[in-house]
Amino acid sequence: MFTIEHEFDATVITLVDEPGSHLQEDVTIQAFEDCVTIEQLDTRTDKVQKITLSQSMLHDLAAALDLPEGVYRLHRAEDS
């Protein structure tokens, strides 16, 4: 399950783990103009862990989800 909210400066997506044998904490993804942040509560430390991806890293991640094992470099229009 997930939710999507549009705020002033970001789109916020929250991923909620469905019932199962080993539930994970919710993941919050915030998409800004220049980066994307991913946050999840670490229950061992009771602190929120945060990862920041550039737009380039996000595009690489999206492409990687549909590719077989290997090493790749994406060529973008601005790279030419």
C-alpha positions, -999 to +999 in steps of 0.1 A: +000+000+000+012+036-006+000+071-004+009+102-025+006+138-013+015+169-033+030+196-010+043+231-019+079+221-027+077+183-029+057+152-038+056+128-008+051+091-013+048+068+017+052+031+013+034+010+039+045-027+043+015-050+039+008-076+066+032-104+065+056-124+086+082-097+090+069-061+087+093-032+079+088+004+090+071+028+065+093+044+039+088+080+030+101+093-003+101+131-010+107+142-045+121+178-048+132+197-079+169+189-074+169+156-054+149+128-038+151+118-002+142+084+013+135+081+050+128+052+073+127+048+111+154+025+124+137+009+154+170-003+168+182+033+174+148+051+173+163+075+147+151+082+112+177+072+085+178+094+055+193+089+020+195+116-006+196+108-043+204+133-071+181+133-101+208+115-121+211+088-094+173+084-094+172+080-132+199+053-129+180+035-102+148+035-123+167+021-153+185-005-131+151-020-120+145-032-156+180-044-165+198-077-161+229-081-140+259-061-153+276-027-152+260+001-171+264+038-179+234+057-192+239+083-219+216+113-215+208+139-241+228+165-221+259+142-222+262+144-260 
